Amino acid sequence: MSLPPRRVAEDLWLPVGIEQLEANALTVVRSTDHHSVIAGPGAGKTELLAQRAAFLLQTGHCASPRRILAISFKRDAARNLAERVAERCQPDQAARFDSMTFDAFAKSLLDRFGQALPDCWRPSPDYEILMLKTKDWGNHLRLVRTAPGRVGSAADIENLAAEFFERDWVVARPLPEVDGAIASPGEWAAREFWRRKLKSPSSLTFPMIGRLVELIVRLNPMARAALCLTYSHVFLDEFQDTTQVQYDLMRTIFLGSNAVLTAVGDNKQQIMRFALAMKDPFKAFEADFGAMRTLLANNYRSSPELVRIQHVLAQALDVKAVAPVSKRATSINGDCCAVLDFPSIKAEADYIASFIANEVENLTTQPRDYCLLVRQLADNYAKALVPSFASYGIKLRNESGYAAPGLMLQELLTEEVSQLVIQILKLAAGVDAATAWTLSLRAYLDLHSIHDLTSTSREKLSRALDDFATDLAARYPKPPSSKNDAEVVVAAVIDFLGEDRIVAWHPSYAQGNWFSTVEDGIAAHLFSSSAGTTSWVEALSTYEGRDSVPLMTLHKSKGLEFHTVLLIGLDDEAWWSYKQDVDEATSCFFVAFSRAKQRVAFTYCSLRGARNLIAPLYRLLAKAGVKTFTMT
């Protein structure tokens, strides 16, 4: 793709790298106002934001030295958006596009301004990151069950629900400037949690960090002014999953400023309520910022028949949902959607494995074009599925499993260090060399803050990267045959890149031992990926899972797409929490369905459980005309 000139007149600007955008999308791209964009699956939400960034940077609406802040909820989504902008803009323009997760953004502000907090809220500089589960909140409530008589009794503490304690009490509201009066048992238990965790060395969850940063900005007008002067435009991706903590911080920073905000998402895909997501962030955003709501109608991912069925599911979540228009042709014969009833778990596993093996052999598809989704506990399903896949010569990889202690495989693959190491290994091995060179050089220049195409420093770094890749290929012509060899290779790449530079560029690695955890995970996964291989091509393909069918949970599939999706185990046992939050469960079902380009299948086996609890999901499928087949 050839880049446009560094500066383009607004009336001459055209979308970069694509033929056209739908009219509503183009309106948002060119807008000077706040917008909330409701866009269904496959509507091109990421492309809209990339084109808007290109428009703002190339026409001067975001003029140097001002920047664009893009907030995503997943690291791979943030990286994907940054890469698209880099492909559409000159390097010095793309360098003014800051794409990061909300957690990374909030943490960077706490690290910069945290010591300006009032004494009662100030964490120690060496604070650790906490990742807590319901049992951890329950343990805390048991520890503090004896509340002072003036605020309640032990019974009052015991009546607090552990699964909602963080949302309802710990981070429910913005923090007060002073540690003031406490009026209820819940407030007392929450304040005790804060007091314990702020003690040096402090330990904080990301929602706690968000609350601390909101207090910093609220109390420090100069910090707020600096942010508003830095960012002329703000993008908020997957906005339906925004939490109250996150929304309050963005509102405190940008409400009333000159920054223009664009929030993009789909209220039918809200599957993060368990992780504190607001009920309707779009409504709050439109009320507070006066944002105009814009709907996108096209679906560029799924075939017409799948889009028709999707709309039936969408109407169960929003009766006013607008029917999308498919922009993808059908490429398969037969039913694009079906429910398959199996007599046994083995019969189910054998059928799925043989079906995919046959398709890969006779069509132009690859194993990675297929995906097996489960509601939860992927390990349990893998035990039956992996042997059947192996018997048909197909690899099945549980991407919800662990690559190393404390690090899930799917998380490892999205880690910045993992991406950096693998791209340089691919460059050295000549695997997809052109792309590997482009991505490696871009990352290496970023680490050194070089964005000038004519810079002599750029040429020097380019030669250094080329020399290192050549030397690495000579030193390690074959993939590692031991864990120690893998550790040596990974350490060599990290040493070349510079651990200090990586940590400075990606602040999440500055806390605790996370960097070493990820480094160990890369080496462990590289070694396991190299087993039985004779070339780097095979090893790196296995590392990235290119030759495997992925197995993952529904939540981990968000943002991905596949030719064919098979949802395994549509039964009450897997969907045991359906009645607790019907809307969220239906949204999960919708998200799973909408990952597919050409085909979706749901499997059921009575040996795993009944389907009485989730009968409404089966009725939705029947309403959409989806057939059920009894398999033998």
N, C-alpha and C positions, 0 to 999 in steps of 0.2 A: 504494500500500500504506500503510495507516494503521499508525503505530508503536504498540506497546503502552505502557502506563505505564512511567515510569522504573524502578520497582521492582515486581516481581511475586513473590508467594509461590511457593515451589518447587512445591507441590502443585497450584497453579493455572496453572503455566506450560504453554503450548502452542507447538508449532512456529510460526514466524512466516513468513507469506508463502506457505506451502504447506499442502496439506490434511493430509498425514500423512507420517511417515517409517516405513520398515520397522522391525520390532520391534528387531532387533539394532542398527540405527543409533540409535534412540531410547535404547537402553541406554547406548551410548557417550556420547551427548550429555549424559545426566544423571549420568554416572559421576564418582566421586571418586578413581578409581584410574588407574594407568598402563594404556594400551590400545595394542595394535598391531592395526590394522584392515586386513584383506586384502580389497580391493574391486576387482572386475574392471572392465572398460570400461563406462562409462555407469552405474555404480552410484551416482553422486551423492556422490563423495568431497568435492568442494568444498562442496556443500550441507550435508553432515554437519558439516564444520568451521565453516561459517557459523552453523548452528543451535546448535552447541556454544558458540560465542562468545556468541551471543544469550542462551543459557541462563545462562552463567556471569556475564555482565555484568548481566542483568536480575534475577537472583535474589540477587545479592550474593555468590555463591561467589568471584567475583573482585571484591573490594570496593575502592573508591577508597582510596588512590592506586595500588594495585597494577595491573598491566597483563598483557596476554596477548601472547606472542611467537609469531608464525606464520612459519615458515621454508618458503619455496618454492624451486624450482630455476630458475624462469623469471620474469622481471619481469612479464610479462602475467598469469601465474598469481597472483603476489602481489597485483597490482592488482585482479584479478577477485575474489579473496577479500575484500580490503578493501572493495570496492564493495558486495559482498553484505552484509557486516556493517553497513556504513553504512545500507543500505536496511532493516535489521531492528532497528536500535537507535537510541536517542536520540543526538544528536551528541556530547554529553559522554561517553557510554559508548563509542561507536565511536572516539573520540579516544584511548582507552586500549587500542586494538588495534593492535599494531605488526606489519604484514605486510611482509615484505621477503625478498629472496633471501639464501641463506646467505653468498654473497660480500659482499653489502652489510653484513650483520650483522658478519662477521669484520673487514671493513675499518674499520667504525665503531669497533670495539674497539681495533684497532691505532692508529688515529688518536688515540684518547683516551689510551691507556696505553702506547703503543709505546716512549716514551722511558724507561720504567721497566725495560726489558729489560736483561739483562747486556750489558756492552760488546761481547762477541764475537758477539752476535745482534742488536744494535740497528741498525735501518736509519736512514738520514737522514730527517728529517721531510718532505722533498720527493721521496720515493720515487716512481718510475714503475711502472705496471702492465705486466707482460710477458705477451704471448700467444704461446706458443712451439709449434712444430710438431716433428715427428720429426727433420727435417733440422737444426733448431737444436740439439737434443740431440746429434745426430751431430757437428756442428761443435765443440761443447764437448769431446766425447770425443777428437776429433782434436787439439785444442789441448793437452789434458792427458795425452796418451798416454804420456809419459815419467814414470812413477810412481817414487817412491823405492824403491830395491831392497828395503828392509825390508818393504814391503807388496805388492810384485808387480812385474811387468814390463810393457813396452809391449804385449806380446801379450795380457796379462790385461786391459788397458784396452780393447784392440781387440775382445775377446770379449764386452764388455758390449753388450747390445742397446739401441740408441738408443730404440726405440719403447717400451721398458719402463723406461728409466733413471730417469725421474721417479718412477714408482710404486714401483719396487723399491729405490731408493737415496736420491733427494733428499728425499722426504717419506714414506718407508716407515714411520718410527717417530717418536714424540714426540722433540723436541729435548732433548739433555742440558743441564743448567744451565751447564756449562762445556765449552769446546772441548777435549775429552779425547782419549784415545788412539784411534788408527785401526788397525783390524785387517785390512782387506781392500782390494783395489784399488777395489771399488765404493764403499766408504765414503770412500776418499781422493778419488776423482773427484767424489763428491757434495759433500764438504766444500769442495773447491776451487770448485765452482759457487757454493756459499753465500758463500764469502769474496769471490769476484769480484763477485757481485751485491749484497752488502751494502755495498761501498765507496761512498762518497758521490760523486755522487748514486746512491742505491740503486735497484735494479730488482727487482721481486718478481712472481712468479706468484701467482694466488689460492690454490693449495694451499700455497705457502710462507707466505702471510699466515695461513692457517689454523693452520699449525704454530707460527708465532710467537705467535699469540694464545693457543693452548693453553698454551704455556710461560708467558705472562704470567699467566694465570689460576691455573696450578699454583703459581707462585712468589709470587703476591700474594693472600693470603686475603681482603683487604679488597675487592679487585676482584670476586672470586667472590661474596662475601657481598652486595655491592651488586647484582649481577645477580640473585641468588636472592631478594633482598628486593623487587626491582622486578617480577619476573615470577612470578605465582602459577601460571600454566599456560603450557605450550609445545605448539604444534602443529608437526608435521613432515610436510609434504606430499610426495608422490612419493618416499616413503621408500626404495623399492627402488633408487633411484639414488644413495643416500647413499654418500659415499666414506669411507675409513678416517680421513682427515684430519678430515672434518666430524663423524663419529661420535665420534672421540676428544675433540674440543672440547666437544660437547654433554655427553658423559659427564663430563668433568672439571668442567664448570660445575655440572651439575644432579644428578649421582648423589649420593644421600644428603641432598639438600635436601628442602624441603617442596613444591617445584614438581611439578605433575602433568603428565606428558607423554602426548601422543596422537600416535602415528605412523600415517600412512595411506598406503597404496600397493598395488601389485599386483606380486607377484614374477614374474608372467608377462610383464610389460612392462619388464623390465630391459634397456635398450638403451644404457646409458652405461658399459659396462665399459671401453671404450676411453678414457673420461674418468675412470678411477680408481675406478669404483663398486665397493663391496664385493660379495662373492659372495652373502652372505645376511645383510643388516643386521637383518632382523626377528628372526632367531635370537639374534644378539648382544644386541639390545635387550631381548628377553624374558628372557634369562639375567641380564643386568646389573641391570635395573630391576624384574624380576618382573612385567612387563607381561602382561596377559591378551590372548590372541589372539581376535579376533572376525571372523567372516566376514559379508560382505554378499552377498545372493543376487540382488537385483533388477538388471535392466539397463533403464534408462529411455531409452537411446539407440536401440538397434537393434531391428529387427523380429524376430518369432519365428524365422523361417527363418535369418536372419543369425546370431542368437544360437545356434541349433543348430550351425551350421557353426563358429562361434567356439569352441564347446566342444570340437569335434574337434581344433582347433588347440591349444587350451589343454591338452588331455591329453597332447600331444606334449611340452609343457614341464613339466607336473606331472600325473602319473597320478592323483593324489588330488584334482584340481580338481573343485569342486562345480559341477554344471550350473546356470547362472543362469536366472532367470525373466524373460522379456521383458515389459516394461510399455508397449511401443509397438506400435500397430496397423500392419499392412501397408497401404501406400498405392499400390503399383504393381502392374501386371499383368506376367505373364511371370516369367522367371528372375531371382532376386535376386542370383545370383552365376554367373559364367561365365569361362572362359578363351577368349580370341579369338586365333586364329592368322592372321597377315596375310602376304601374299606379298611385300610391300614396305613400306618405312618410310613412303612417301607414302600408300599405301593405308591404312595405320594412322592417319596424321594426318588424312586426309580423312574417314575413317569417324567418328573420335572427334569432330571438329569438327561434322560434319553431325548426328550423334546429339544432341549437346548443344544445337545450334541448334534442332533440331526440338522437343526437350523444352521449352526455354525459351519457344518460340513457342506451344506447344499445352498446356502445363501451367501451374501457378501457381508454378513454380520460377524462380529467378533465377540468373544466371551464378555467383554466389558460393556457390550450393548444391552446386556440383560442384568436385571437386578432382582434379588430376593429380599423382600421386606417382611419384617415381623414387628409385632407391637412392642415386645420387650423380650429380655432373656434370650438373646440370639445364640448364646452358647448351647442352650438346650436343643435348639433346632439343628445346630451345626452337627451335633453328634450323630443324627440320623442321615443328614443330607450329604456330608463330606464323603463317606464311603461310597454312596451311590454315584456321586459325581466322579469319583476316582475310577470306578469300574467302567465308566463311559469315556475315560480319558479327558475329563474336563476338571479344571481346578476351581474349587469354591473357596473363597476367602472370607472369613468372618471379620469384617472391618470394625465391628463393635467389640472385638477382643482386644487384648493388651499386647503391645509390641515390647514393653518393658514394664517393670513395676511402677505403677502410678501414671502410666502413659498409654492411652488407648491408641490402637493402630490408626484409626481415622484422624485422630488429633495429631499424631506424629506426622502424617502425610501433609497436613496443612501448616505445620510449624515452619517459620521463616528459615531457621537454620537447616532443617531438612531439605527445603526447596533449594537453598543455596548450594548445599553439598551435592545434591543429586544433579543439578544443572552443570556444575563444574566436572563431575565425574562423566556425565554424558558428553561434554565437550572433549574431555581427554580421550574418551573411548570412541569418538566419532559417531555417537548415537544421535540421530536427528541434529547433526552438527550445526546447521545454520540457525535453527531456533535456539539451541543450547548456547551458541555464541552470543546471540542477541540478548538473551535473558541474563546470561552470566555477566556480560560486559555492563549491561544496564545496572545490575545489582552492585557490581564492583565499583562503578563510578558513583552510585548513590552513597555507598559506604564512605567514599572519599569526598562527597559533596561536590562532584565535578559534573557540570551540566552544559558547559560551553562546547559546541561541536568543533570549534577551531582551537581549543585549548591545547597547549603543548603538554600539559599535565595529562590530558585525556589520551594523547598518543603514547605517552610514557606508560600509563596504566594499561592501555590496550596491549602493548608489547609485553608487559609483565604478566598479564593474564595468559597470553599466547605461549610465552616461555614456560610458565608453570604447568599449563595443560600438557605441553609436549613432554616436559620432564616427568610429570605424573604418569603419563602413558608408558614411558620407558621404564619407570621404576616398578609399575604394577600392571604388567600386560594381561594378567588374569585376575578374575575376581577373588576376594579373600577366601582362603581355605580354613581359616581359624578365626575365633572371636578376637584374638589378639591382633591378627592381620587387619581385620575390619576396623578395630580401634585405631590402629596406626594410620590407615588410609584416611579415616574421618578426621583425625587430629591434624594430619598434614594439610588438608583442605582448610580447616578452621584456622590453623596457624597462618596460612597464606592470606586468608581474608582478614584476620585480626579479630580476636575475640572481643577486645575492647571496642572496636568499631561496630561490631554486630550488636553488642549490648547498648551502645550509645544510640544506634539507629532503631533498635527494637527494645524499648525500656522494660518490657515484661521479663526480660532475662536478667535484670539487675537485682531481683529479689531472691533471697534464699539460694537454693541449689537447683533452680529450674533449668538453667543453661546446661549444667552437667547431666541432669536427668534426660534432657532431650538429646544431648550428645551421645549418652550411653544407649538411648533408644535407637538412634540412627545406626550405630555400630551393630547393635544386636539384630536389628531388622535387616541390615545389609548382609550380615553373616548368614542369617536364615534364608535370605533370598538367593544367596550364592550357592547354597547346598545343591549338588547335583548338576550345576551348570559348568560350562567350559568357556564362556565368553561374557564380557561385560554387557553385551546386548541382552542376553538372557537374564542376567542378574538384575540389571536395572529395570527391565520390563517387569520382572517379578516384584521388585521393590515397589513399583508404582501400581502393581496390580493389573497391568494391561492384558495379561494372558489369563486372568481369573474372573469368574463371575462373583460380584460382590454380594455379601449377605450383610444387612444392616437393619437397625431399627428405623421406624418411621421418622422419628425426630432427626436422625442423622441424615435422612435423605433430602431434607429441605434444601432447595436451591439446585438440586441435581436433576438430570434427565437421562432417560434410557429408551432404547427402542421398545423393549418389552419389560413390563413390571409384573412380578408374581408376588402377591401378598399371601404369605403362608399362615394358615391358622386363623381363619375368620370365625372365632368361637368365643363362648363366654369366658373360658379360662384365660385366654390371652387378653380379652377386653373386659376384665373383671371390674374396672373402675368406670365403665360406660355410664351407669346411672348417676354417678357422683357429679359428672359434668358432661351432659349430653352434647352441648354445643362444642366443647373442646374435642370430645371424642369424634364427633362428626367432622370437625375441621381436620383432625388427623387422617381420617378416612379420605377426605377430599384431597389432602396433600398427597397421600400415597397414590391415589388414582391419577392425579394430574402430573406425576413424574413421567408418564409414558408418552411416547411419540406415536406408537402404532398399535400397541396391544396391552391389555391388562387382564390378568386372571387371578381369581381368588380361590384358595383351596380350603377344604374343610374335611376333617376326619373326626368322626364321633368318638373315637378312642381318646381324643384330647379334651373333649368337652361338648356340652350342648350348645344350642344357639337360640335360646329363649330370651336371654337378657338383651342380646343385640339384634333381636328380630326387626327393629325399625331399620337397621342398615340393609338387611335382606329385602325388606319391603321397598326401600329406595331403589335398589338394583332392579327389582321386578318391575317397578313403575317405569324405569328407563328401558325396559325390554330386554334386560340381560338374562340369558338362558342359564339353567343349571343342568349339568351333565353328570350322570352317575358313572364313575370310572370303575374298572375291574382290576 
